[in-house]
């Protein structure tokens, strides 16, 4: 029986046909290979499973637990549809967007994910965003930058390793939720299921593309399709079933429409997560100056969220209106002007990529405060929802 979160109408069936049933059934499927690794970690002496995984990701496959060996070997066997040259080049789109890419991720991609009243439950139960917002967001930024760096997704690359570690984080949260007795499968499906894995790849791909275009960036068809290809591969490495992942930008739009039409409206958890996201700079502030700067940035964050999400969704997520919305058209015109320069100058294009890469590195390094993002699976859930 399909979980009650999946809201299907005759209109949805008319629009999406048999794919409706495919995504409804996907709510009750997890990621078996990653789940087996989590069980292996529990069976091994403390820390030994993680150490084996680290060795395996660096190429040392000796003396591995069978589940860890199978997991890494499977991920290292690249599907025939993956074009590594396209994957390696695709991330330049995010890098050349520079800080704007981070703004779109923070004000559009992540809130769009929180808007799902069932898909947001693993994050709400884990408590990681509400309790550790600055750290959680910097880890996400580190992951995205690693994925989009040149050759980061080659087997053994930083993005490749980060993706598999995030996959195991998901599996551990899934196991903790199963064990907690607090998870409602009839309502929500399995925790971090196949449906929601695909939805997550869309947040970082098609939602990001839409946001960058909204701000005035020119994105060619070739760039967009390459970026979708990159995140199709990331989704596969993340444990999503290939048949569910979009292969083109047009297909990503269709899947996104299906997910949005069947998920219901934002709930209290959606608003709590969004609030934690918008106020993360305030939470991270350590000096009066940092606090004043964080407070000054809030109106612009709210204005950007309303522009990117649309008034209806932004309001449903509890994001207040801001006078700074009046400045959004001017910002868009300014960015469009800079884009015209980039389009006629290969040097300006290369400069934008380099400056954007530098900006991402700087923000992540400062945000992590010298503590590397290990993407280690959590040992427990928050007690906020007990």
C-alpha positions as CSV (number, residue, x, y, z in Angstrom):
1,X,0.0,0.0,0.0
2,X,1.3,3.4,-0.9
3,X,2.1,5.7,2.0
4,X,-0.5,8.3,2.8
5,X,2.0,11.1,2.1
6,X,1.7,10.4,-1.7
7,X,-1.3,12.4,-2.9
8,X,-2.5,11.2,-6.2
9,X,-5.4,12.8,-8.2
10,X,-6.8,11.9,-11.6
11,X,-5.1,15.1,-12.9
12,X,-1.7,13.9,-11.7
13,X,-2.2,10.5,-13.4
14,X,-3.3,12.2,-16.6
15,X,-0.1,14.2,-16.6
16,X,2.4,11.6,-15.5
17,X,0.9,8.2,-16.4
18,X,2.7,5.1,-15.1
19,X,5.5,7.1,-13.5
20,X,3.1,7.9,-10.7
21,X,3.1,4.3,-9.7
22,X,6.9,4.1,-10.1
23,X,7.5,6.9,-7.6
24,X,4.8,5.8,-5.3
25,X,6.3,2.3,-5.0
26,X,9.8,3.9,-4.6
27,X,8.7,5.3,-1.2
28,X,8.9,1.8,0.2
29,X,12.4,1.0,-1.1
30,X,15.7,1.9,0.6
31,X,19.3,1.4,-0.3
32,X,20.3,-2.2,0.5
33,X,24.0,-2.0,-0.1
34,X,24.4,1.0,2.2
35,X,22.1,-0.5,4.8
36,X,24.3,-3.6,4.8
37,X,27.4,-1.5,5.5
38,X,25.7,0.2,8.5
39,X,25.0,-3.3,9.9
40,X,28.6,-4.2,9.3
41,X,29.8,-1.1,11.1
42,X,27.8,-2.3,14.1
43,X,29.1,-5.8,14.0
44,X,32.8,-4.7,13.9
45,X,34.8,-3.2,16.8
46,X,34.1,0.5,17.3
47,X,35.8,2.6,14.6
48,X,37.1,-0.4,12.6
49,X,34.3,-0.2,9.9
50,X,34.9,3.4,9.2
51,X,38.6,2.8,9.0
52,X,38.1,0.0,6.5
53,X,35.8,2.3,4.4
54,X,38.5,5.0,4.4
55,X,41.1,2.6,3.2
56,X,38.9,1.1,0.6
57,X,38.0,4.5,-0.9
58,X,41.7,5.3,-1.2
59,X,42.2,2.0,-3.1
60,X,43.3,-0.4,-0.4
61,X,40.7,-3.3,-0.7
62,X,42.6,-5.8,1.6
63,X,40.9,-7.4,4.6
64,X,37.5,-5.7,4.2
65,X,34.2,-6.8,5.6
66,X,32.3,-8.3,2.7
67,X,29.5,-5.7,2.9
68,X,32.1,-2.8,2.8
69,X,33.9,-4.5,-0.1
70,X,30.7,-5.0,-2.1
71,X,29.6,-1.4,-1.4
72,X,32.9,0.2,-2.7
73,X,33.3,-2.2,-5.6
74,X,29.7,-1.5,-6.8
75,X,30.3,2.3,-6.6
76,X,33.6,2.0,-8.4
77,X,32.0,0.1,-11.3
78,X,31.0,3.2,-13.3
79,X,27.7,2.8,-15.4
80,X,28.2,2.8,-19.1
81,X,26.0,5.9,-19.5
82,X,28.4,8.1,-17.5
83,X,30.7,10.4,-19.5
84,X,33.5,11.3,-17.2
85,X,34.6,14.3,-19.3
86,X,31.1,15.8,-19.1
87,X,31.0,15.1,-15.4
88,X,34.4,16.7,-14.8
89,X,33.4,19.9,-16.8
90,X,29.8,20.2,-15.6
91,X,30.6,21.6,-12.1
92,X,32.2,24.7,-13.7
93,X,28.6,26.1,-14.0
94,X,28.3,26.2,-10.2
95,X,31.8,27.5,-9.7
96,X,31.4,30.4,-12.1
97,X,28.2,31.4,-10.3
98,X,30.4,31.9,-7.3
99,X,28.7,33.1,-4.1
100,X,25.4,33.3,-6.1
101,X,25.4,29.5,-6.3
102,X,25.6,29.3,-2.5
103,X,22.8,31.8,-2.2
104,X,20.5,29.8,-4.5
105,X,21.3,26.6,-2.7
106,X,20.5,28.3,0.7
107,X,17.4,30.2,-0.4
108,X,15.9,27.9,-2.9
109,X,17.3,24.3,-3.1
110,X,17.3,23.6,0.7
111,X,13.9,25.3,1.5
112,X,12.3,23.5,-1.4
113,X,13.4,20.2,0.2
114,X,12.2,21.3,3.6
115,X,8.8,22.0,2.1
116,X,8.0,18.3,1.7
117,X,6.0,17.5,4.9
118,X,7.2,13.9,4.8
119,X,10.6,14.1,3.1
120,X,11.7,16.6,5.8
121,X,11.1,14.1,8.6
122,X,14.6,12.5,8.7
123,X,16.3,15.9,9.1
124,X,13.7,17.0,11.6
125,X,14.1,13.9,13.7
126,X,17.9,14.0,13.5
127,X,17.9,17.5,14.9
128,X,21.1,18.4,13.1
129,X,19.9,21.5,11.4
130,X,18.0,23.0,14.3
131,X,20.9,22.3,16.8
132,X,23.9,22.6,14.5
133,X,22.8,24.8,11.6
134,X,26.1,26.5,10.8
135,X,28.1,23.2,10.9
136,X,25.4,21.3,8.9
137,X,25.3,24.0,6.2
138,X,29.0,24.2,5.8
139,X,29.2,20.4,5.4
140,X,26.6,20.6,2.7
141,X,28.6,23.4,1.0
142,X,31.8,21.3,1.3
143,X,30.0,18.3,-0.3
144,X,28.6,20.4,-3.2
145,X,32.0,22.0,-3.9
146,X,33.7,18.6,-3.9
147,X,31.2,17.2,-6.3
148,X,31.5,20.2,-8.7
149,X,35.3,20.4,-8.6
150,X,37.2,19.2,-11.7
151,X,37.6,15.4,-11.5
152,X,36.1,15.4,-8.1
153,X,33.7,12.6,-9.2
154,X,36.4,10.3,-10.6
155,X,36.7,7.1,-8.5
156,X,38.8,8.1,-5.5
157,X,38.2,11.9,-6.0
158,X,37.0,14.1,-3.2
159,X,33.5,14.4,-4.5
160,X,33.3,10.6,-5.1
161,X,34.4,9.9,-1.5
162,X,32.1,12.6,0.0
163,X,29.1,11.2,-1.9
164,X,29.6,7.7,-0.7
165,X,30.1,8.9,2.9
166,X,26.9,11.0,2.7
167,X,25.2,7.9,1.4
168,X,26.2,6.0,4.5
169,X,25.1,8.9,6.7
170,X,21.7,8.5,5.1
171,X,21.7,4.8,5.8
172,X,22.7,5.3,9.4
173,X,19.9,7.8,10.0
174,X,17.6,5.4,8.3
175,X,18.6,2.6,10.7
176,X,18.4,4.9,13.8
177,X,14.9,6.0,12.8
178,X,13.8,2.4,12.3
179,X,15.2,1.5,15.7
180,X,13.7,4.5,17.4
181,X,10.1,3.3,17.2
182,X,9.1,6.9,16.2
183,X,9.0,6.4,12.4
184,X,5.5,6.2,10.7
185,X,6.1,4.1,7.6
186,X,2.4,4.0,6.7
187,X,2.4,7.8,6.5
188,X,5.9,8.6,5.3
189,X,7.3,5.5,3.6
190,X,10.7,4.3,4.5
191,X,13.2,6.9,5.9
192,X,15.3,8.4,3.1
193,X,13.7,6.2,0.5
194,X,14.3,5.9,-3.2
195,X,11.7,8.6,-4.0
196,X,13.4,11.0,-1.7
197,X,16.9,10.2,-2.9
198,X,15.8,11.3,-6.4
199,X,14.1,14.4,-5.0
200,X,17.4,15.4,-3.3
201,X,19.3,15.2,-6.6
202,X,16.7,17.5,-8.2
203,X,17.3,20.1,-5.4
204,X,20.9,20.3,-6.3
205,X,20.4,20.2,-10.1
206,X,17.2,21.5,-11.7
207,X,16.2,23.7,-8.7
208,X,19.6,25.3,-8.7
209,X,19.5,25.8,-12.5
210,X,16.1,27.6,-12.1
211,X,17.4,29.8,-9.3
212,X,20.5,30.9,-11.2
213,X,18.4,31.7,-14.2
214,X,16.0,33.7,-12.0
215,X,19.0,35.8,-10.9
216,X,20.0,36.5,-14.5
217,X,22.7,34.0,-15.3
218,X,22.8,32.8,-18.9
219,X,23.0,29.0,-19.0
220,X,23.3,27.3,-22.3
221,X,21.4,24.1,-23.2
222,X,24.8,22.3,-23.3
223,X,25.7,23.5,-19.8
224,X,22.3,22.6,-18.3
225,X,22.3,19.1,-19.8
226,X,25.9,18.5,-18.5
227,X,24.9,19.7,-15.1
228,X,21.9,17.3,-15.0
229,X,24.3,14.5,-16.1
230,X,26.6,15.3,-13.2
231,X,23.8,15.0,-10.7
232,X,22.4,11.9,-12.3
233,X,25.8,10.3,-11.6
234,X,25.9,11.8,-8.1
235,X,22.4,10.4,-7.5
236,X,23.4,7.0,-8.7
237,X,26.4,7.0,-6.4
238,X,24.1,8.2,-3.6
239,X,22.2,4.9,-4.0
240,X,19.2,6.1,-6.2
241,X,18.0,3.5,-8.7
242,X,19.0,4.5,-12.2
243,X,15.5,4.0,-13.7
244,X,14.2,6.8,-11.4
245,X,16.9,9.4,-12.2
246,X,16.3,12.0,-14.9
247,X,18.6,11.8,-17.9
248,X,17.8,15.2,-19.4
249,X,16.7,18.6,-18.1
250,X,13.3,18.2,-19.5
251,X,12.9,14.9,-17.7
252,X,14.1,16.5,-14.5
253,X,11.3,19.1,-14.8
254,X,8.7,16.4,-15.3
255,X,9.9,14.4,-12.3
256,X,10.1,17.6,-10.2
257,X,6.5,18.4,-11.2
258,X,5.3,14.9,-10.2
259,X,7.0,15.1,-6.8
260,X,5.6,18.6,-6.1
261,X,2.1,17.7,-7.1
262,X,2.0,14.6,-4.8
263,X,3.7,15.8,-1.6
264,X,1.2,18.0,0.1
265,X,1.8,21.5,1.7
266,X,4.6,22.5,4.1
267,X,4.1,21.7,7.8
268,X,5.5,22.9,11.1
269,X,8.7,21.0,10.6
270,X,9.1,22.7,7.2
271,X,8.8,26.1,8.9
272,X,11.2,25.2,11.8
273,X,13.8,23.9,9.4
274,X,13.5,27.0,7.2
275,X,13.7,29.3,10.2
276,X,16.9,27.6,11.3
277,X,18.3,27.9,7.8
278,X,17.6,31.7,7.6
279,X,19.0,32.4,11.0
280,X,22.2,30.3,10.8
281,X,24.4,33.3,10.6
282,X,23.0,34.7,13.8
283,X,23.6,31.3,15.5
284,X,27.2,31.3,14.2
285,X,27.9,34.9,15.2
286,X,30.6,35.1,17.9
287,X,31.1,38.9,18.2
288,X,28.7,41.9,18.3
289,X,30.0,42.8,14.8
290,X,29.2,39.4,13.3
291,X,25.7,39.6,14.9
292,X,25.0,43.0,13.5
293,X,26.1,41.8,10.0
294,X,23.9,38.7,10.3
295,X,20.9,40.8,11.3
296,X,21.6,43.2,8.4
297,X,21.6,40.3,5.9
298,X,18.3,38.8,7.0
299,X,16.1,41.2,4.9
300,X,18.1,40.4,1.8
301,X,17.8,36.6,2.5
302,X,14.0,36.9,2.9
303,X,13.7,39.0,-0.3
304,X,15.8,36.4,-2.2
305,X,13.8,33.5,-0.9
306,X,10.5,35.2,-2.0
307,X,12.0,35.8,-5.4
308,X,13.3,32.2,-5.8
309,X,10.5,30.2,-4.1
310,X,7.6,32.4,-5.2
311,X,5.3,34.3,-2.8
312,X,3.0,31.3,-2.1
313,X,5.7,28.8,-1.0
314,X,7.8,31.4,0.8
315,X,4.8,32.4,2.8
316,X,3.9,28.7,3.6
317,X,7.4,28.3,4.9
318,X,6.9,31.2,7.2
319,X,9.4,33.6,5.5
320,X,8.4,37.2,6.1
321,X,8.2,39.8,3.4
322,X,11.0,42.3,3.2
323,X,11.5,45.8,1.8
324,X,14.7,44.5,0.2
325,X,12.5,42.8,-2.4
326,X,12.4,46.2,-4.2
327,X,16.1,45.8,-4.9
328,X,15.8,42.4,-6.5
329,X,15.1,43.6,-10.1
330,X,18.2,45.9,-9.9
331,X,20.3,43.0,-8.7
332,X,19.1,40.9,-11.6
333,X,19.9,43.6,-14.1
334,X,23.4,44.0,-12.7
335,X,24.1,40.2,-12.9
336,X,22.7,40.1,-16.4
337,X,25.1,42.8,-17.4
338,X,28.1,40.9,-16.0
339,X,26.9,37.9,-17.9
340,X,27.0,39.7,-21.2
341,X,30.6,40.5,-20.6
342,X,31.4,36.9,-19.7
343,X,29.6,35.6,-22.8
344,X,31.9,37.6,-25.2
345,X,35.2,37.0,-23.3
346,X,36.8,33.7,-22.7
347,X,39.1,35.3,-20.2
348,X,36.2,36.7,-18.3
349,X,34.6,33.2,-18.3
350,X,37.8,31.6,-17.0
351,X,38.2,34.3,-14.4
352,X,34.6,33.8,-13.2
353,X,35.3,30.1,-12.7
354,X,38.6,30.7,-10.8
355,X,37.1,33.4,-8.6
356,X,34.1,31.4,-7.9
357,X,36.2,28.3,-6.9
358,X,38.3,30.5,-4.6
359,X,35.2,31.9,-3.0
360,X,33.7,28.5,-2.3
361,X,36.9,27.3,-0.8
362,X,37.2,30.3,1.4
363,X,33.7,30.2,2.7
364,X,33.9,26.5,3.4
365,X,37.3,26.7,5.1
366,X,36.1,29.6,7.3
367,X,32.8,28.0,8.1
368,X,34.3,24.6,9.1
369,X,36.8,26.5,11.4
370,X,39.6,24.0,10.9
371,X,37.5,20.9,11.6
372,X,37.3,18.9,8.4
373,X,33.9,17.7,7.1
374,X,34.3,13.9,7.6
375,X,30.7,13.0,6.8
376,X,30.8,10.4,9.4
377,X,27.5,8.6,10.2
378,X,25.9,9.9,13.4
379,X,25.7,7.8,16.5
380,X,22.3,9.0,17.6
381,X,19.3,11.1,16.9
382,X,18.3,14.2,18.6
383,X,16.0,13.9,21.6
384,X,14.0,17.0,20.5
385,X,11.3,14.8,19.0
386,X,11.1,12.2,21.8
